[in-house]
Amino acid sequence: MNKVITEVKRIFHRAPFAVCAFDASGTVIYINPVLESNLGPSVPPVMGQSLYEIIHKVLVDERLENNLMRLIETDKPFSMIVETLSSPGVRASGFINVIGYKLESLYILIGDFVSGGLSREGRYRQIIEDAPDAIIIMNHGVITFSNPAFNAIMEMDAGQVLGREIFGFLDEKGREDLKHLRQDHARGFFSRFNVNTPSGVKILEGNFHFIEERPGTSIALLRDVTEKVALERRLLRQNQDLAAVNLISKTLSSSMELKEILQNTLAQVLQIMNIETGWIYLLDEKKQELKCAYSYGIPEKVVQAIKKLRIGEGIAGRVAIKGEPIIIENASKDARIRSLAFKKQGIKSFASIPLYSRTRLIGVMNIGSFGERIISPDDERLLITIGVHMGTVMENILLFQEIANTSDELKDAINLIRQRNEELRTLVSTVSHDLKNPIIAINGFCERFLKTAGPKLDKRELEYVNAVRESGKRMEKFVTDLLTLSAVENLRLKKEEFPVHELIDEISRELAPQLDSKGGTLVIESPLPQIKADRVRLMQVFSNLISNAIKYAHPDRDLVISIGYQSEPNTHVFSVKDNGLGIPREYAENIFEIFFRGHESHAEGTGIGLSIVKKAVNIMGGEVWLSSDKDQGTVFYFSIPAE
């Protein structure tokens, strides 16, 4: 025996793996330095002790104990994997390959820390303990090891976790989902389950694996997904609410009949909320009273009892005053509800929601459930959103009905306005035509009178005749402008294709005398296009804008008028720019109004020219606008659609 022990020491003393020699009684005869260094301080000296007792204290593994007994009884070697993560008595933590065999009269037990993927210094255990994921090892569901991450999730220390069944932390569904952990062997699986912690329920998910060589032993890698699941549920609820709101919106837009809308919308709300009964009040603003306009799922006699409510009366009346929803858990017992007929219905969950438009309260919607349906804060938010949609659409329907009731009067009024406008246009045209010929005659006689009798008149008489002539000219210009404005409105739109530069050349020749009198220059800033438009109206626009620039030239500098052009998608944009007096900012909004003049003292005019410009541009389908700085000049822009 001593010779054998000596030989064992010689062979295994420097071995890189743990070695234990024992006799047929299980008494430890020798351990090498590797095994000795990996036994923790809590393990008593093992030499001369029963290996069975030591294994039971250190490894808590019945399989190893059974294999040792079988080795002594049959002399057949064995190999197995032993887990030491849950064994505080072993420094090298993880999974160790254990081999047992007979050597002459002794039995040898080898623990291969290295080939099992473990470091003798316990670095593997440190990695597991520092892991951000929760890791637990279980024996038939009993937790034999837990890392700090799992202990932190459970809000317990290791002493409160180890030795407890994981099923003790689970609800009924979780115990059913993890029932395989009680078996010796099972396929790996993924699970999401709830655990009870001191601060409340948390949701964990992860993979469970069984160790094939160690029946009943499983390892789980878990994560706390409580916030993730809460976010998923919020997103799911938001998507469901969005779908519900879209459905309600479609229902609300399906008709302009109030009764039909109330009926269909309430049916949709009850279906979405999984609630059995509801009714809708509309507000009578004059009487300050709520009237039940539609109800579903409640007896008619009960409806009659709550058909009308004063503002402030009952739950709906309070909602109408405060504009905030009221949620009640058990309406049949709530002291705020006075109607006995209503209480007898046995309604439990109850909600009263205001129906608001953008500007006012339209009514109140009540819904109620006879079962255990609980109206949650998420349900309340959805009902408020639906209430806003309903209020807005119902206000439009009510306004439409008011308009429909007065449609005949409106039609008569519109026809009367059209008739008066036509009469006014006819009057303006007639008066202008009737005035034009006499005015032309007066002006002609004044010219002839001045030629023949002018030298015979004294100074004062000559002033009087000149005053008559100038007044006649102004009157003639005024009547001409009125006729032009009338023509702009009444002439049929006629499009023809022409180059714009020819139009400008024609206008510059006509206005050359006025332009020369102001020392003015007309400049074409950019090439002008060939367009298809109403030539007469475009002539009126350019002519009036250029005349306006000449009329309001600055007295201290030579006048420069620039014509610009820019092509935009489907649009021609022209500009007429001058360096004249400019337009004060306060006049910019009124400058296109008929008879409005911004510089009355500076130049004579009728105040119709820019009105002609605006009318002509609008009739051609375009817009006109301006940019101006006082004493710096003005730029008028106008657009017309391209063909």
C-alpha positions as CSV (number, residue, x, y, z in Angstrom):
1,M,0.0,0.0,0.0
2,N,2.7,2.5,1.0
3,K,4.6,1.7,-2.2
4,V,1.4,2.5,-4.2
5,I,0.9,5.7,-2.4
6,T,4.5,6.7,-3.0
7,E,4.0,6.0,-6.7
8,V,0.8,8.1,-6.8
9,K,2.5,11.0,-5.2
10,R,5.4,10.8,-7.7
11,I,3.0,10.7,-10.6
12,F,0.4,13.3,-9.6
13,H,2.2,15.8,-7.3
14,R,3.1,18.2,-10.2
15,A,0.0,17.4,-12.3
16,P,-1.9,20.5,-13.6
17,F,-5.2,19.0,-12.5
18,A,-6.7,18.1,-9.1
19,V,-6.1,14.5,-7.8
20,C,-7.5,12.7,-4.9
21,A,-6.6,9.1,-3.9
22,F,-8.9,7.0,-1.6
23,D,-9.2,3.4,-0.5
24,A,-12.2,1.0,-0.7
25,S,-13.8,2.5,2.4
26,G,-13.8,5.9,0.8
27,T,-11.1,7.3,3.1
28,V,-8.9,10.0,1.5
29,I,-5.3,9.0,1.5
30,Y,-3.8,11.7,-0.8
31,I,-4.6,15.0,-2.5
32,N,-2.2,16.9,-4.7
33,P,-1.4,20.6,-4.4
34,V,-3.9,21.7,-7.2
35,L,-6.8,20.2,-5.4
36,E,-5.6,21.5,-2.0
37,S,-5.3,25.0,-3.4
38,N,-8.8,24.9,-4.9
39,L,-10.6,24.0,-1.6
40,G,-11.9,27.0,0.1
41,P,-11.1,28.0,3.7
42,S,-14.5,26.8,4.9
43,V,-13.6,23.2,4.0
44,P,-12.0,21.2,6.9
45,P,-8.8,19.1,6.3
46,V,-9.7,16.2,4.1
47,M,-6.8,13.8,4.6
48,G,-8.1,10.8,6.5
49,Q,-11.7,11.9,6.1
50,S,-14.5,10.2,4.3
51,L,-14.6,11.3,0.7
52,Y,-18.4,10.8,0.6
53,E,-19.0,13.3,3.4
54,I,-16.6,15.8,1.8
55,I,-18.2,15.6,-1.6
56,H,-21.7,15.9,0.0
57,K,-20.5,19.1,1.8
58,V,-18.5,20.6,-1.0
59,L,-20.3,19.7,-4.3
60,V,-23.8,18.7,-3.2
61,D,-23.9,16.2,-6.1
62,E,-25.6,12.9,-5.5
63,R,-24.5,11.6,-8.9
64,L,-20.8,11.9,-8.1
65,E,-21.4,10.1,-4.8
66,N,-23.2,7.3,-6.6
67,N,-20.5,7.0,-9.3
68,L,-17.8,6.6,-6.5
69,M,-19.7,3.8,-4.9
70,R,-20.2,2.1,-8.3
71,L,-16.4,2.5,-8.9
72,I,-15.5,0.8,-5.7
73,E,-18.1,-2.0,-6.2
74,T,-17.3,-2.8,-9.9
75,D,-13.9,-1.2,-10.5
76,K,-15.3,0.3,-13.7
77,P,-14.0,3.8,-14.4
78,F,-16.4,6.8,-15.0
79,S,-16.3,10.3,-16.4
80,M,-18.8,13.1,-15.7
81,I,-19.2,16.9,-15.6
82,V,-19.6,18.5,-12.2
83,E,-20.8,22.1,-11.6
84,T,-19.0,24.1,-9.0
85,L,-20.6,27.5,-9.5
86,S,-23.0,26.9,-6.6
87,S,-20.2,25.3,-4.4
88,P,-18.6,28.0,-2.3
89,G,-16.1,25.4,-1.0
90,V,-14.4,25.2,-4.4
91,R,-12.4,28.1,-5.6
92,A,-12.3,27.1,-9.3
93,S,-15.9,27.7,-10.3
94,G,-17.7,26.5,-13.3
95,F,-17.9,23.0,-14.9
96,I,-15.2,20.5,-14.1
97,N,-14.5,17.2,-15.9
98,V,-14.3,14.5,-13.2
99,I,-12.7,11.1,-14.0
100,G,-12.6,8.1,-11.5
101,Y,-10.7,4.8,-12.0
102,K,-8.9,2.1,-10.0
103,L,-5.0,2.1,-9.7
104,E,-3.9,-1.2,-8.2
105,S,-5.3,-1.2,-4.6
106,L,-6.3,2.5,-4.6
107,Y,-8.9,4.6,-6.4
108,I,-8.0,7.8,-8.2
109,L,-10.3,10.8,-8.7
110,I,-9.1,13.5,-11.2
111,G,-10.7,16.9,-11.5
112,D,-9.6,18.5,-14.8
113,F,-10.1,22.3,-14.2
114,V,-8.2,23.2,-17.4
115,S,-9.7,21.0,-20.0
116,G,-13.2,21.9,-18.7
117,G,-12.5,25.5,-19.9
118,L,-11.8,26.9,-16.4
119,S,-8.9,28.7,-14.8
120,R,-7.6,27.6,-11.5
121,E,-7.7,31.2,-10.4
122,G,-11.5,31.4,-10.7
123,R,-11.6,33.9,-13.5
124,Y,-14.5,32.1,-15.1
125,R,-16.6,32.6,-12.0
126,Q,-15.6,36.3,-12.0
127,I,-16.9,36.7,-15.6
128,I,-20.2,35.1,-14.6
129,E,-20.5,37.3,-11.5
130,D,-19.7,40.5,-13.5
131,A,-22.1,39.6,-16.3
132,P,-24.9,42.2,-17.0
133,D,-27.3,39.3,-17.6
134,A,-28.8,37.3,-14.8
135,I,-27.5,33.8,-14.5
136,I,-28.9,31.1,-12.3
137,I,-28.2,27.3,-12.0
138,M,-31.0,25.1,-10.7
139,N,-31.4,21.5,-9.6
140,H,-34.9,20.4,-10.4
141,G,-35.9,24.0,-10.1
142,V,-34.1,24.7,-6.8
143,I,-31.7,27.6,-7.2
144,T,-28.1,26.4,-6.4
145,F,-26.3,29.4,-7.9
146,S,-27.3,33.0,-8.7
147,N,-25.0,35.8,-9.9
148,P,-25.3,39.4,-8.6
149,A,-27.3,40.5,-11.6
150,F,-30.1,38.1,-10.7
151,N,-29.9,39.0,-7.0
152,A,-30.2,42.7,-8.0
153,I,-33.3,42.0,-10.1
154,M,-34.9,40.1,-7.3
155,E,-33.8,42.8,-4.8
156,M,-32.5,40.1,-2.5
157,D,-29.1,38.9,-1.4
158,A,-27.7,35.5,-2.4
159,G,-28.7,33.9,1.0
160,Q,-32.4,34.8,0.3
161,V,-32.2,33.2,-3.2
162,L,-30.1,30.1,-2.9
163,G,-31.9,26.9,-1.9
164,R,-35.3,28.3,-3.0
165,E,-37.4,26.9,-5.8
166,I,-37.8,29.4,-8.6
167,F,-41.5,28.5,-8.7
168,G,-41.9,30.3,-5.4
169,F,-41.3,33.6,-7.3
170,L,-43.7,32.9,-10.2
171,D,-47.4,33.3,-10.8
172,E,-49.5,30.4,-12.0
173,K,-48.7,30.9,-15.7
174,G,-45.0,31.2,-15.0
175,R,-45.1,27.9,-13.0
176,E,-46.8,26.2,-15.9
177,D,-44.3,27.6,-18.5
178,L,-41.2,26.5,-16.4
179,K,-42.5,23.1,-15.3
180,H,-39.9,21.3,-17.4
181,L,-37.3,22.5,-14.9
182,R,-38.5,19.7,-12.5
183,Q,-37.4,17.0,-15.0
184,D,-34.1,15.3,-15.3
185,H,-33.7,16.2,-19.0
186,A,-35.6,18.4,-21.4
187,R,-34.8,20.4,-24.5
188,G,-33.6,23.9,-24.1
189,F,-36.4,26.5,-24.3
190,F,-37.1,30.3,-24.2
191,S,-39.6,31.8,-21.9
192,R,-40.9,35.2,-20.7
193,F,-42.5,35.2,-17.3
194,N,-43.4,37.4,-14.3
195,V,-41.5,37.3,-11.0
196,N,-42.6,38.8,-7.7
197,T,-40.1,41.1,-6.0
198,P,-40.3,43.3,-3.0
199,S,-41.0,46.4,-5.2
200,G,-43.6,44.6,-7.4
201,V,-43.9,42.3,-10.4
202,K,-41.1,42.3,-12.9
203,I,-40.9,40.6,-16.3
204,L,-37.9,38.4,-17.1
205,E,-37.1,36.5,-20.4
206,G,-34.3,34.3,-21.5
207,N,-33.1,30.8,-22.4
208,F,-33.0,27.7,-20.3
209,H,-30.5,24.9,-21.0
210,F,-30.2,21.5,-19.4
211,I,-26.7,20.0,-18.7
212,E,-26.8,16.6,-20.3
213,E,-24.2,15.0,-18.1
214,R,-25.9,16.1,-14.9
215,P,-29.6,15.1,-14.8
216,G,-32.0,17.7,-13.3
217,T,-29.4,20.5,-13.6
218,S,-30.3,23.5,-15.7
219,I,-28.8,26.9,-16.3
220,A,-30.7,30.1,-17.3
221,L,-29.5,33.3,-18.8
222,L,-32.2,36.0,-18.1
223,R,-32.8,39.7,-18.7
224,D,-35.2,42.1,-17.0
225,V,-37.5,43.3,-19.8
226,T,-40.1,45.0,-17.6
227,E,-39.5,48.4,-19.3
228,K,-39.3,46.9,-22.7
229,V,-42.6,45.0,-22.3
230,A,-44.2,48.1,-20.9
231,L,-43.0,50.1,-24.0
232,E,-44.3,47.3,-26.3
233,R,-47.6,47.4,-24.6
234,R,-47.8,51.2,-24.8
235,L,-46.9,51.1,-28.5
236,L,-49.5,48.3,-29.1
237,R,-52.1,50.4,-27.2
238,Q,-51.2,53.5,-29.2
239,N,-51.6,51.6,-32.4
240,Q,-54.9,50.2,-31.3
241,D,-56.1,53.6,-30.2
242,L,-55.0,55.1,-33.5
243,A,-56.9,52.4,-35.4
244,A,-60.0,53.1,-33.2
245,V,-59.8,56.9,-33.8
246,N,-59.5,56.3,-37.6
247,L,-62.5,54.0,-37.5
248,I,-64.5,56.6,-35.5
249,S,-63.4,59.3,-38.0
250,K,-64.6,57.3,-40.9
251,T,-67.9,56.7,-39.2
252,L,-68.3,60.4,-38.4
253,S,-67.6,61.4,-42.0
254,S,-70.0,58.9,-43.4
255,S,-73.1,61.1,-43.3
256,M,-74.4,64.6,-42.6
257,E,-77.5,63.3,-40.8
258,L,-77.0,63.9,-37.0
259,K,-79.2,61.0,-35.9
260,E,-77.4,58.6,-38.1
261,I,-74.0,59.8,-37.0
262,L,-75.0,59.5,-33.3
263,Q,-76.3,56.0,-33.8
264,N,-73.3,54.7,-35.8
265,T,-70.6,56.4,-33.8
266,L,-72.0,55.3,-30.4
267,A,-72.2,51.7,-31.7
268,Q,-68.5,51.9,-32.8
269,V,-67.5,53.3,-29.4
270,L,-69.3,50.6,-27.5
271,Q,-67.7,47.9,-29.7
272,I,-64.2,49.4,-29.4
273,M,-64.5,49.7,-25.6
274,N,-66.2,46.3,-25.2
275,I,-69.0,48.0,-23.2
276,E,-72.8,47.3,-23.4
277,T,-74.6,50.6,-23.0
278,G,-74.3,54.3,-23.8
279,W,-76.2,57.5,-24.5
280,I,-75.4,60.9,-25.9
281,Y,-76.6,64.3,-24.6
282,L,-76.5,67.5,-26.8
283,L,-76.3,70.9,-25.2
284,D,-79.1,73.4,-25.6
285,E,-77.1,76.6,-25.1
286,K,-80.2,78.8,-24.8
287,K,-81.9,76.7,-22.0
288,Q,-78.5,75.6,-20.5
289,E,-79.8,72.1,-20.6
290,L,-78.6,68.7,-21.7
291,K,-81.0,66.6,-23.8
292,C,-80.5,62.9,-24.6
293,A,-80.3,62.7,-28.4
294,Y,-79.6,59.0,-28.7
295,S,-79.3,55.9,-26.4
296,Y,-78.4,52.2,-26.8
297,G,-78.7,49.2,-24.4
298,I,-80.8,50.9,-21.8
299,P,-84.6,50.7,-21.3
300,E,-86.8,53.5,-22.5
301,K,-88.3,54.2,-19.1
302,V,-84.8,54.8,-17.8
303,V,-84.0,57.0,-20.7
304,Q,-87.1,59.1,-19.9
305,A,-85.9,59.5,-16.3
306,I,-82.6,60.9,-17.4
307,K,-83.7,62.5,-20.7
308,K,-83.0,66.1,-19.6
309,L,-80.4,67.4,-17.2
310,R,-79.7,70.9,-16.1
311,I,-76.1,72.0,-16.3
312,G,-74.5,70.9,-13.1
313,E,-77.1,68.2,-12.5
314,G,-76.0,64.6,-12.4
315,I,-72.7,63.2,-13.6
316,A,-73.2,64.5,-17.2
317,G,-74.2,67.9,-15.9
318,R,-71.0,68.1,-13.8
319,V,-68.9,67.1,-16.8
320,A,-70.6,69.9,-18.8
321,I,-69.5,72.5,-16.2
322,K,-65.9,71.3,-15.7
323,G,-65.2,70.0,-19.2
324,E,-63.4,67.0,-17.7
325,P,-64.4,63.3,-17.8
326,I,-65.6,61.5,-14.8
327,I,-64.9,57.8,-14.4
328,I,-66.8,55.7,-11.8
329,E,-66.0,52.1,-10.7
330,N,-69.5,51.2,-9.6
331,A,-72.3,53.5,-10.8
332,S,-75.1,51.6,-9.1
333,K,-73.6,52.5,-5.7
334,D,-72.2,56.0,-6.4
335,A,-73.8,58.7,-4.3
336,R,-73.4,61.3,-7.0
337,I,-76.0,59.5,-9.2
338,R,-79.5,60.4,-8.0
339,S,-81.7,58.5,-10.4
340,L,-83.0,55.3,-8.7
341,A,-84.2,53.9,-12.1
342,F,-80.7,54.2,-13.4
343,K,-79.1,52.7,-10.3
344,K,-81.4,49.7,-10.5
345,Q,-79.8,48.8,-13.9
346,G,-76.7,47.5,-12.1
347,I,-74.2,49.4,-14.2
348,K,-70.7,49.2,-12.7
349,S,-67.9,50.7,-14.8
350,F,-69.1,54.1,-16.0
351,A,-67.6,57.0,-17.9
352,S,-68.9,60.4,-18.8
353,I,-66.9,62.2,-21.5
354,P,-67.3,65.8,-22.8
355,L,-67.8,66.3,-26.5
356,Y,-65.9,69.5,-27.3
357,S,-65.5,71.2,-30.7
358,R,-62.7,73.7,-31.3
359,T,-64.7,76.5,-29.7
360,R,-67.4,75.1,-27.4
361,L,-69.1,72.2,-25.6
362,I,-71.4,70.3,-28.0
363,G,-72.6,67.6,-25.5
364,V,-71.7,64.7,-23.2
365,M,-71.3,61.0,-24.0
366,N,-72.0,58.4,-21.2
367,I,-71.0,54.7,-21.5
368,G,-71.4,51.9,-18.9
369,S,-70.7,48.2,-18.4
370,F,-72.7,45.7,-16.5
371,G,-69.7,43.4,-16.1
372,E,-66.3,43.6,-14.5
373,R,-64.9,45.8,-17.4
374,I,-62.5,48.3,-15.8
375,I,-62.1,51.7,-17.6
376,S,-58.3,52.3,-17.4
377,P,-56.4,55.6,-17.7
378,D,-55.5,54.5,-21.3
379,D,-59.2,54.0,-22.0
380,E,-60.0,57.4,-20.6
381,R,-57.4,59.1,-22.9
382,L,-58.9,57.3,-25.9
383,L,-62.4,58.4,-25.0
384,I,-61.2,62.0,-24.6
385,T,-59.7,61.9,-28.1
386,I,-62.9,60.3,-29.5
387,G,-64.9,63.0,-27.7
388,V,-62.9,65.8,-29.5
389,H,-63.4,64.2,-32.9
390,M,-67.1,63.7,-32.2
391,G,-67.6,67.3,-30.9
392,T,-65.8,68.8,-34.0
393,V,-67.8,66.8,-36.5
394,M,-71.1,67.3,-34.7
395,E,-70.6,71.0,-34.6
396,N,-70.1,71.0,-38.4
397,I,-73.3,69.0,-38.8
398,L,-75.2,71.4,-36.6
399,L,-73.9,74.4,-38.5
400,F,-74.8,72.6,-41.8
401,Q,-78.3,72.1,-40.5
402,E,-78.6,75.7,-39.5
403,I,-77.4,76.7,-43.0
404,A,-79.8,74.2,-44.7
405,N,-82.7,75.7,-42.8
406,T,-81.9,79.2,-44.1
407,S,-80.7,78.1,-47.6
408,D,-83.7,79.6,-49.4
409,E,-83.2,83.0,-47.8
410,L,-79.5,82.8,-48.6
411,K,-80.2,81.9,-52.2
412,D,-82.6,84.9,-52.5
413,A,-80.0,87.2,-50.9
414,I,-77.2,86.0,-53.2
415,N,-79.4,86.4,-56.2
416,L,-80.4,89.9,-55.0
417,I,-76.7,90.8,-54.6
418,R,-75.9,89.5,-58.0
419,Q,-78.7,91.5,-59.5
420,R,-77.6,94.7,-57.7
421,N,-74.0,94.2,-58.8
422,E,-75.2,93.7,-62.4
423,E,-77.3,96.9,-62.1
424,L,-74.3,98.8,-60.7
425,R,-72.0,97.6,-63.5
426,T,-74.7,98.6,-66.0
427,L,-75.1,102.0,-64.4
428,V,-71.4,102.7,-64.3
429,S,-71.0,101.7,-68.0
430,T,-74.1,103.7,-69.0
431,V,-73.1,106.8,-67.0
432,S,-69.6,106.6,-68.3
433,H,-70.7,106.4,-71.9
434,D,-73.3,109.1,-71.4
435,L,-70.7,111.4,-69.8
436,K,-67.9,110.8,-72.2
437,N,-69.3,112.5,-75.3
438,P,-70.4,115.7,-73.5
439,I,-67.0,115.9,-71.7
440,I,-65.1,115.5,-75.0
441,A,-67.3,118.2,-76.5
442,I,-66.6,120.6,-73.6
443,N,-62.9,119.9,-73.8
444,G,-63.0,120.5,-77.6
445,F,-64.9,123.8,-77.3
446,C,-62.5,125.0,-74.5
447,E,-59.5,124.4,-76.9
448,R,-61.2,126.2,-79.8
449,F,-62.3,129.0,-77.5
450,L,-58.8,129.5,-76.2
451,K,-57.4,129.6,-79.8
452,T,-59.9,132.1,-81.1
453,A,-60.7,134.3,-78.0
454,G,-57.7,133.7,-75.8
455,P,-55.8,136.8,-76.8
456,K,-58.8,138.9,-76.0
457,L,-59.3,137.6,-72.4
458,D,-57.7,139.3,-69.4
459,K,-55.6,137.3,-67.0
460,R,-58.4,136.3,-64.6
461,E,-60.7,135.2,-67.5
462,L,-57.9,133.2,-69.0
463,E,-57.4,131.4,-65.6
464,Y,-61.1,130.5,-65.4
465,V,-61.1,129.0,-68.9
466,N,-57.9,127.0,-68.2
467,A,-59.4,125.7,-65.0
468,V,-62.5,124.5,-67.0
469,R,-60.2,122.8,-69.5
470,E,-58.1,121.0,-66.9
471,S,-61.2,119.9,-65.0
472,G,-62.6,118.6,-68.3
473,K,-59.4,116.6,-69.0
474,R,-59.5,115.1,-65.5
475,M,-63.1,114.2,-66.0
476,E,-62.4,112.7,-69.3
477,K,-59.5,110.6,-67.8
478,F,-61.7,109.5,-65.0
479,V,-64.5,108.4,-67.3
480,T,-62.0,106.6,-69.5
481,D,-60.6,104.8,-66.6
482,L,-64.0,103.7,-65.4
483,L,-64.8,102.4,-68.9
484,T,-61.5,100.6,-68.9
485,L,-62.2,99.0,-65.5
486,S,-65.7,97.9,-66.7
487,A,-64.2,96.5,-69.9
488,V,-61.6,94.6,-67.9
489,E,-64.4,92.9,-65.9
490,N,-66.8,92.3,-68.8
491,L,-64.6,91.5,-71.8
492,R,-64.3,87.9,-72.7
493,L,-60.9,86.4,-72.0
494,K,-59.1,86.0,-75.3
495,K,-55.8,84.2,-75.5
496,E,-53.3,84.7,-78.3
497,E,-49.6,84.0,-78.7
498,F,-47.2,87.0,-79.0
499,P,-43.7,88.1,-77.9
500,V,-43.9,90.3,-74.8
501,H,-41.1,92.6,-75.9
502,E,-43.3,93.8,-78.8
503,L,-45.9,94.8,-76.3
504,I,-43.4,96.8,-74.3
505,D,-42.1,98.5,-77.4
506,E,-45.6,99.6,-78.2
507,I,-46.3,100.9,-74.7
508,S,-42.9,102.8,-74.6
509,R,-43.8,104.6,-77.9
510,E,-47.2,105.6,-76.5
511,L,-45.7,106.9,-73.2
512,A,-42.6,108.4,-74.7
513,P,-43.8,112.0,-74.1
514,Q,-44.5,111.5,-70.4
515,L,-41.3,109.5,-70.0
516,D,-39.2,112.3,-71.6
517,S,-40.9,114.9,-69.4
518,K,-39.4,113.1,-66.4
519,G,-36.0,112.4,-68.0
520,G,-36.9,108.8,-67.7
521,T,-35.4,105.6,-69.1
522,L,-37.2,102.3,-69.7
523,V,-34.8,99.3,-69.3
524,I,-35.5,95.6,-70.1
525,E,-33.5,93.7,-67.4
526,S,-33.9,90.2,-68.8
527,P,-35.1,88.6,-72.1
528,L,-38.8,88.6,-72.3
529,P,-40.6,85.4,-73.4
530,Q,-43.2,84.7,-76.1
531,I,-46.4,83.8,-74.3
532,K,-50.0,82.8,-74.9
533,A,-52.3,85.2,-72.9
534,D,-54.9,87.9,-73.2
535,R,-52.9,90.6,-75.1
536,V,-55.4,93.5,-74.3
537,R,-55.4,92.9,-70.6
538,L,-51.6,92.4,-70.4
539,M,-51.3,95.7,-72.3
540,Q,-53.5,97.3,-69.6
541,V,-51.4,95.9,-66.8
542,F,-48.0,97.0,-68.2
543,S,-49.3,100.4,-69.4
544,N,-50.9,101.3,-66.0
545,L,-47.8,100.1,-64.0
546,I,-45.4,102.1,-66.2
547,S,-47.7,105.2,-66.2
548,N,-47.9,104.9,-62.4
549,A,-44.1,104.8,-62.2
550,I,-43.8,107.9,-64.4
551,K,-46.5,109.7,-62.4
552,Y,-44.7,109.2,-59.0
553,A,-41.1,109.8,-60.2
554,H,-38.8,111.2,-57.5
555,P,-38.1,114.9,-58.2
556,D,-34.4,114.7,-57.2
557,R,-33.2,112.0,-59.6
558,D,-33.7,110.8,-63.1
559,L,-36.4,108.1,-63.5
560,V,-35.4,104.6,-64.3
561,I,-38.1,101.9,-65.0
562,S,-36.9,98.3,-65.3
563,I,-39.0,95.5,-66.8
564,G,-38.0,92.0,-65.4
565,Y,-39.0,88.4,-66.0
566,Q,-38.6,85.1,-64.2
567,S,-39.9,81.7,-65.3
568,E,-41.4,79.5,-62.6
569,P,-43.1,76.1,-62.8
570,N,-46.3,76.6,-65.0
571,T,-46.1,80.4,-64.3
572,H,-44.7,83.6,-65.9
573,V,-43.6,86.2,-63.3
574,F,-43.1,89.8,-64.5
575,S,-41.9,92.8,-62.6
576,V,-42.0,96.6,-63.1
577,K,-39.4,98.4,-60.9
578,D,-38.9,102.1,-60.5
579,N,-36.7,104.4,-58.3
580,G,-39.5,106.9,-57.5
581,L,-41.2,108.0,-54.3
582,G,-42.1,104.6,-53.1
583,I,-45.2,103.6,-51.2
584,P,-45.5,104.1,-47.4
585,R,-45.8,100.8,-45.6
586,E,-49.2,101.7,-44.2
587,Y,-50.7,102.1,-47.7
588,A,-49.4,98.8,-49.1
589,E,-52.6,96.8,-48.3
590,N,-54.9,99.4,-49.8
591,I,-53.0,100.4,-52.9
592,F,-55.1,98.2,-55.2
593,E,-58.4,99.5,-53.9
594,I,-60.5,101.6,-56.4
595,F,-60.1,105.4,-55.9
596,F,-57.3,104.9,-53.3
597,R,-54.3,107.2,-53.8
598,G,-51.1,107.2,-51.7
599,H,-49.6,110.5,-52.9
600,E,-52.6,112.8,-53.6
601,S,-50.5,116.0,-53.2
602,H,-47.7,114.9,-55.6
603,A,-49.5,114.0,-58.8
604,E,-53.0,114.0,-60.3
605,G,-54.8,110.8,-60.8
606,T,-58.1,108.9,-60.5
607,G,-57.1,106.1,-58.2
608,I,-58.3,103.5,-60.7
609,G,-55.2,102.5,-62.5
610,L,-53.9,99.9,-60.0
611,S,-57.5,98.6,-59.6
612,I,-57.4,97.9,-63.3
613,V,-54.1,96.1,-62.9
614,K,-55.4,93.9,-60.1
615,K,-58.7,93.1,-62.0
616,A,-56.9,92.2,-65.2
617,V,-54.3,90.0,-63.6
618,N,-56.9,88.1,-61.5
619,I,-59.1,87.6,-64.6
620,M,-56.1,86.1,-66.4
621,G,-55.7,83.7,-63.4
622,G,-52.7,85.3,-61.8
623,E,-51.7,87.4,-58.7
624,V,-50.2,90.8,-58.2
625,W,-48.1,92.1,-55.3
626,L,-45.5,94.7,-54.5
627,S,-42.3,95.5,-52.6
628,S,-41.6,99.1,-51.7
629,D,-39.3,101.4,-49.6
630,K,-40.3,105.0,-49.0
631,D,-38.2,107.4,-51.1
632,Q,-36.4,104.4,-52.7
633,G,-38.9,103.1,-55.2
634,T,-41.3,100.3,-55.8
635,V,-41.3,96.9,-57.5
636,F,-44.7,95.6,-58.7
637,Y,-44.7,91.9,-59.4
638,F,-47.5,90.0,-61.2
639,S,-47.9,86.4,-62.4
640,I,-49.9,84.7,-65.1
641,P,-50.3,81.0,-65.7
642,A,-48.3,79.5,-68.5
643,E,-50.3,77.6,-71.2
